[in-house]
Amino acid sequence: MKTKRKKPVLRYKTLILSDIHLGTEDCQIDKVNDLLKHIHCEKLILNGDIIDGWALGRRGGWTRKHTRFIRLVLKRIEKRRTEVIYLRGNHDDILDRFLPLRFDKLRIVDKYIHKTPRGRYLVVHGDVFDAVTQNSKLVAVAGDIGYKTLLKINRLYNRYRRWREKGPFSLSKLIKARTKSVVNYISRFEQNVEQFTRREGCVGFICGHIHTPDDKHIGTIHYMNSGDWVESATAIVEHFDGRLELIDYDTFSARLAEEEARCIALEAESLFARVETPLAL
């Protein structure tokens, strides 16, 4: 009986995820679980809005797959001794009253300094720059309900597109790109980064929150946004040489397939070498 071949893993020094929004229907849970299962890292940074407390407070959509994500994280801590840094976001702001916390290899904080060979990076969720979230939670929650409604409409529209044998389409991304107030909001959000990062004595800034993945320089500051697992399905990885890279799920899948093909080729090469080696007299 043939045994099922285990998929290989990709190895990075650090993996950074944000805005997974566990407990919502729009969380791309299958993709993020697949990525977490097949990436091994020394440090895992969960940069806010991992669990969507606002959605769970209204009704939510928690499933066993969402529980599996939590188990995968705990398994990393227990069996692989991965250091896990959990930064609170605005959707999991219930953690504010307990911060900072530390349990063995798990730390729960509101900001974190990530040290790389290229310098120190300030890691925060990003809602500190959001005047609406900071000053009026009622308005922020109303905006979140509107966003969730838009995503629901998008799901229905994409069912229709699949029926027409067309690819998926994101209404929210279109609105972000073409609505002046949203474009201006994102611009103001990014403009605050340089001064804030310099004040912390850092060369880079890593955040999530606005669901807009990015990797660029703002002045002299290296700005990275890890995106989300509702629409973009993106993450930041740190290579062992200290290089930080923004990747999406498709890139991850392609690299995993390449690694699997490489492992199969090595196994075949090893098998042929054993077959061709003459028996010792």
N, C-alpha and C positions, 0 to 999 in steps of 0.2 A: 504493500500500500504506500503510495507516494505521500510524503509529508508536504504540507503547504509551505512554500518558501516565504520566509519573513522578509518584509520590505526593509531595505537598509535605512540608515538615518543620515541626516546632514548635521555636521558639527560646527557650531559657532561659539564664540566666547560669550556673547550676550544676545538675548532675544527680547525685543521690546514690543508689547502689544497694548493697544488702548481701545476704548469704546467698543467693547464686545456686546454690551447690553444684553447680558443673560437675563432671561425672563420676559423677552419680547419676541413676537412672531417673526420679526425681520432680522433677528440675529442669524448670521450665516454659520450656524453651529457645526454643521458637518465639515465645513472647510477649516474652521479654526481648530477643531479637534484633530483633524488629520494633520495639520501643520504642527500642532503641539506634540502629537504622538511621534512624529518622525523628525523632530529637531531636538538634538541634545545640546545643552548649553551649560556653562558654569553659573550664569546669572540670568534670571528671568525677571524683567521689570514689567509689571502690570500697571499701566499708567492711567488709571481712572476710568470710571463708568464701565467697569467689568460686569458688575451686577447692577441692573437698572431698578433701583429701589422705587423710583417714581412710578414705573409701570407696574411693579408688583403691588404697590399701594392702591392702584386703581383696579387691577384685575390680574394683569400679567399673563404670561404664557410659558411658565416654567415646565420643562420636560426632563425626561431621564437623560437626554443628550446634554442638557445644561449641567445636570449633576455630574455627568462624566467629565466635563471640563474641569470642575472642581477637584475631582478625584485624580485627574492627570497631573494637576498642579501639586497636590499633596504627595503623589507618588514621586514626583521629581525631588521634593524635599526629603522624603523618607529614604528612598532607595538610591538616588543619585547624588544626594547631598547638594542639590542645586540651591543657591542663594536666591530667595524670592523677595523682591521689593514691591509692595502694593501701595500705590499712591491713590489717595481718595480723590474721586471726581465729584462733580455736582450731582450726578444721579445716584451716587452712593455716599452722599454727604452725611448720612447717619453716623459714619465713622468718626466725624469731627470730635465728638464728645469723648472718644477713647484715645486719641492720638497723643504721643506716638506709642506704638505697641511693638513688642518683640517676643516671638515664640520660636526659640531655636533658630532655624535658618529663615524664618519668615519675619519680615519687618513691614509694618504698616505706618506710613508717614504722609505728610502733605507736600514735601518736596525732597529731592534727593540730588546729591552731587555724584555724577558718574565720571570716574577717572579713566582716561584713555592715554595712550602714548602721545597723542596729539594735543592733550590738554583736558581741562575739566569741563564737563557738560552739565548744565542745570536742567534737571528733569522735573517738570510739573505737569499736571493735567492740562491747565490752560484757562480754566474758568476764572482765575484771578484777574484776567483782563476783560472779563465779560461783565459790564456794568449791570445788565439786566439780571443775570443770575445772582450777582453779589448783592444787589439792592432791592430786588423785588422777585421773590421766589414765585409768587402768584402769576406774574406776567411770564416768567420763564416756563412754568408748568403749562400755561395756556399755549405758549409757543411750541412746547414739546408735543402737546396733543395735536396741534395743527400739522406738525412734521410727521407724526405717526399716521395721521389721516392721509397725508400725501403719499406715504409709503404704501398704505393699504390700497389706495387707488392705483398706484404703480404696479402692485402685485396683480390686480385684476386686469390691467392693461397688458401686462406681459403674458398673462394666460391667453389673451386674445392673440397676441403676437405669435406665441408658440403654435396656436391653432392655425395661424396663417403661415407657419413655418418660417418665421422671422426671429432674429436674435433679440435678446433682452434690451430694454431701453430704460434709462434713468431720468424720470421727470425732475427729481430733486437736483441732480447735477446740472440739468439744463437751466433750472431756476437760479441756482447758485452762480452760474456763468453769465446769465443775462439780466438778472434783477439788480438794478443799480444799488439799492440799499444793502443787499447781501454782499455784493462785491466791495462796497465801501466798508462794511463791517469787518470783512476778512482783512482788508488792507489796514484798517486801524488796529486790529488785533496784532498784526505782524509788526507794525511800526513801534509798538510798545516793547517789543522783544529786546532790541539792542540795549537800551538804557537799563532795563531790568536785569539782563544777563551780565552786563558790565559791573553792576552794583554787587553782584555775587562773586565777582572775580573769575568768571568763566569765559571760555572761548566759543562755547556752543550752547544751544538751547533745544531741548527736545520736549514736544508736547503732543497732545491729541485734541480733543474737545470739539473742534470745528468740522470734523469729518472731511478734511481736505488734505490728503497726503501731499507732502512737499519735501524737497531737499534743495536748499539754495543758500546763498549768503545775503544777509541783510546788513549792509555796512561791512564791518569786520567780523560779524558774528555768524557762525554756521547754524542755520535754522533748519530743523527737521520736524516734520509732523508725521506721526505714524499712521494717520488715517483712522480707519474704523473697520468693523466686521459686520456692518449693516449694508453698506454699499460698495466701498472700495476693496475690501478684503486685503489689506496691506499691513506690513509690519516692518520694523527696523531690526537689522541684524548687525552685530559687531563681529568682524573677522578677527582671527588670532593675531593679526598684525596691527590691530587697532582701527582698521578702516570701518566706517559706518556706512551701511547701504540700506536704502529703502527698496523693499521687494513686495510684489503682489503674489497672490495665491498661484496664478498661472506660472510665474517664474519659479516659485518653490516646487511646483509639480514637475516642471520640466527638468529641474536640477535633480530631483529625486529619481526620476526616470533614467537620467544619465548615470547616476550613481548605481542604480540597480543593474543597468546594462554593463557597467564596468565590473561590478562584483560577479556577474554571470560569466563574463569573459575571463576573469581571473580564475574562477572555479574550473572552467573548461580547460584553461591552459595548464592548471595544476593536475587535472585528471589525465590529460594527454601525456604530461611529463612522466607521471607514474607508470602509465601503460608502456611507454617507449623505453623506460629504464630497464636494461637487461638484468636478469636475476643474478645475484652474486654466486659464484661457484664455491 
